[in-house]
Amino acid sequence: MKKTLIAAALCCAFGGVAHAQNSNPSPEPMPPGIAAPQDIPYPGTITLAVDATDLSRHIFRVQETVPVAASGPMTLLYPAWLPGNHSPSGRIDSLAGLEIKAGGKTLQWTRDPVDVYAFHIDVPEGVSQLDLSFEFVSPTTSDQGRIVMTPAMLNLQWNAVALYPAGYYTRRIPFSASVTLPDQWRFGTALETAAQDGATTTFKTVPFNTLVDSPMFAGRWFQRVDLDPGAKVPVHMDVVADRPEYLDITPDEIKAHRQLVQQAYKLFGAHHYDHYDFLVAVTEELGGIGLEHHRSSENSVRPNYFTEWDKSFVGRDLLAHEYTHSWNGKFRRGADLWTPNFDVPMRDSLLWVYEGQTQYWGYVLAARSGLMSKQQTLDAIANVAATYDHRIGREWRALKDTTNDPIIAHRRPIPWRSWQRSEDYYSEGQLIWLDADTLIREKTHGKKSLDNFAKTFFGIDNGSYVTSTYRFDDVVAALNQVMPYDWASFLHERLDGHGPGAPLAGLERGGYKLVYTDKPSAFTAQAEKVRKSTDLAFSLGLSVGKGGKLTEVLWDGPAFKAGLAVGMQIIAVNGFEYDADGLKEAVRLAAKPGAGPIELLLKDDKRYRTVKLDYHGGLRYPHLERIKGSDARLDAILAPR
């Protein structure tokens, strides 16, 4: 009897195993797809009311009314793929308290199990509109994300506070939006006011894509500056500040910003807006931003931007960069980057034009307008050239592939930027366009330049702000229209190549070469002060931030070979407590004949260790040096028109 029971048990056990092996899992079927957007009008105007007065808790409260034409299933979408971010970065995690009612009765909504930005509702018979309420609970600390509301100012981006119906192009969905601000606050936006009722402003009805493209800066302290007095197409700079004294703008500073507008018009030969607003936040409290829109741009600058003009030139190409995007990125846009709504995935393959050439024109227009001096611009270009000449990741990863980085990395911090690469299409792209510009100037003996491409490619259809898309072949054709050449091969070699070294031919053709000295340029020195960092990237292969924390370590550089990594902390240098000047002095002394290695005491989390950097090359800072007897084409590029 006992043997029979054991045999039966074994039989069941092995039978169970066999059954499991023969019953492998199969995938569950996917839910029905969300309705694809159609180029048809939405039946009615959506009203959107935002209460932006809860400053202390950073909460935007939203009421939205959505007309519906028929009963049955309906899907509402939250914007995921945000223009200018080039990635699905919509803060769906910050949407809270969603309640949907019809005729006073609450409807149950269900989030799509695949696309978490989609909400499904079953609209009852006889219902003509849905009444939505929810909150956008914006970050209260910087580790939660970008701060968009402070006691002194706020940045309202409509994509963060709106749901819209699936199944339609956003350009066919009309929105009537309003906002209630704290008393006495003023604002800047590209939207036009329809009505004012106390602290509540209602704007003229616009399509949803235009609404999303028209954010707002508002604040307690506000100033509006006319940047093109008397023009039929007005351009303004709308400035909010943490403190009223930050709004002390001098006539010379206004002149430089006005010249930016005129230099852009001379470059492109057209404009693509009926009015334009530079939205500028002078702040150390609101989160940093530089974001393009067709008729405006969002820009945050440091508190000393106006009040210490001679000390705030680092990064002063920002407004020029974002303004250029009105032509390059908003009016002309890569065909695979244009989408019919904000939840169809974007493809970023042409960002080396969208961002790379914009980065180029941002520097050029900053110099031509006087926002930056010629020398400051040359010094900034030297830093770019040196950075990418040391970008060892070029060995394995082509520049073209970095256009995927907004989607891959979502701009999160990474440990080995010099090896991994990260959105290098911006500044390495800038070097490629400098290469193209100087090549055109050389071969046409100065008769043509990339300025001609700008007019040919971006200066069409003056006054229109309907997006015009392009593909790789269109870029090549426009370059050939300026100067016949094998531009397809030129671009492929630089986009698909692997070095060695950065594409620096444009510098040399421009009359300059990249050199290193033991003295930083004024630009580098100011950048260190602004960023509170010590930049020894081109000597020790590291940069140091506050408290001795390593903020960058170059792959395969001296610091890397000694075992250093981002996040470690330098406690002592050659036996003495760390400070920036002491570290620089140690690098100087190590360059003397017979000197030993530099000894660092490091803190790595909870562990301490000593490392020796066997580096004796001295301090190395990048500069551009004129090549004797060469044509100064780069000087000509930066000269005002």
Stockholm file with secondary structure:
# STOCKHOLM 1.0

chainA/1-641         MKKTLIAAALCCAFGGVAHAQNSNPSPEPMPPGIAAPQDIPYPGTITLAVDATDLSRHIFRVQETVPVAASGPMTLLYPAWLPGNHSPSGRIDSLAGLEIKAGGKTLQWTRDPVDVYAFHIDVPEGVSQLDLSFEFVSPTTSDQGRIVMTPAMLNLQWNAVALYPAGYYTRRIPFSASVTLPDQWRFGTALETAAQDGATTTFKTVPFNTLVDSPMFAGRWFQRVDLDPGAKVPVHMDVVADRPEYLDITPDEIKAHRQLVQQAYKLFGAHHYDHYDFLVAVTEELGGIGLEHHRSSENSVRPNYFTEWDKSFVGRDLLAHEYTHSWNGKFRRGADLWTPNFDVPMRDSLLWVYEGQTQYWGYVLAARSGLMSKQQTLDAIANVAATYDHRIGREWRALKDTTNDPIIAHRRPIPWRSWQRSEDYYSEGQLIWLDADTLIREKTHGKKSLDNFAKTFFGIDNGSYVTSTYRFDDVVAALNQVMPYDWASFLHERLDGHGPGAPLAGLERGGYKLVYTDKPSAFTAQAEKVRKSTDLAFSLGLSVGKGGKLTEVLWDGPAFKAGLAVGMQIIAVNGFEYDADGLKEAVRLAAKPGAGPIELLLKDDKRYRTVKLDYHGGLRYPHLERIKGSDARLDAILAPR
#=GR chainA/1-641 SS CHHHHHHHHHHHHHHHHHHHHTCCCCCCCCCCCCCCCBSSCCSSCEEEEEEEEETTTTEEEEEEEEECSSSEEEEEECCCEETTTTEECCCGGGEEEEEEEETTEEECEEECSSCTTEEEEEECTTCCEEEEEEEEECCSSGGGSCCCBCSSEEEECGGGGCCEETTBCGGGCEEEEEEECCTTCEEEESSCEEEEETTEEEECCEEHHHHHTCCEEEESEEEEEESSTTCSSCEEEEEEESSGGGGCCCHHHHHHHHHHHHHHHHHHSCCCCSCEEEEEEECSSSCCCEEECSSEEEEEECTTTTTTGGGCCTTTTHHHHHHHTTTBTTTEEETTTCCSSTTSCCCCTTHHHHTHHHHHHHHHHHHHHTSSCHHHHHHHHHHHHHHHHTCGGGGTSCGGGGGGHHHHHTTCCCSCHHHHCCSTTTHHHHHHHHHHHHHHHHHTTTSCCHHHHHHHHHSCSTTCCSCEEECHHHHHHHHHHHSCSCHHHHHHHHHHCCCSSCCCHHHHHTTEEEEEESSCCHHHHHHHHHHTCEEETTTTSEEECGGGBEEEECTTSHHHHTTCCTTCEEEEETTEECCHHHHHHHHHHHTSTTCCCEEEEEEETTEEEEEEECCCSCCCEEEEEECTTSCCHHHHHHSCC
#=GC SS_cons         CHHHHHHHHHHHHHHHHHHHHTCCCCCCCCCCCCCCCBSSCCSSCEEEEEEEEETTTTEEEEEEEEECSSSEEEEEECCCEETTTTEECCCGGGEEEEEEEETTEEECEEECSSCTTEEEEEECTTCCEEEEEEEEECCSSGGGSCCCBCSSEEEECGGGGCCEETTBCGGGCEEEEEEECCTTCEEEESSCEEEEETTEEEECCEEHHHHHTCCEEEESEEEEEESSTTCSSCEEEEEEESSGGGGCCCHHHHHHHHHHHHHHHHHHSCCCCSCEEEEEEECSSSCCCEEECSSEEEEEECTTTTTTGGGCCTTTTHHHHHHHTTTBTTTEEETTTCCSSTTSCCCCTTHHHHTHHHHHHHHHHHHHHTSSCHHHHHHHHHHHHHHHHTCGGGGTSCGGGGGGHHHHHTTCCCSCHHHHCCSTTTHHHHHHHHHHHHHHHHHTTTSCCHHHHHHHHHSCSTTCCSCEEECHHHHHHHHHHHSCSCHHHHHHHHHHCCCSSCCCHHHHHTTEEEEEESSCCHHHHHHHHHHTCEEETTTTSEEECGGGBEEEECTTSHHHHTTCCTTCEEEEETTEECCHHHHHHHHHHHTSTTCCCEEEEEEETTEEEEEEECCCSCCCEEEEEECTTSCCHHHHHHSCC
//
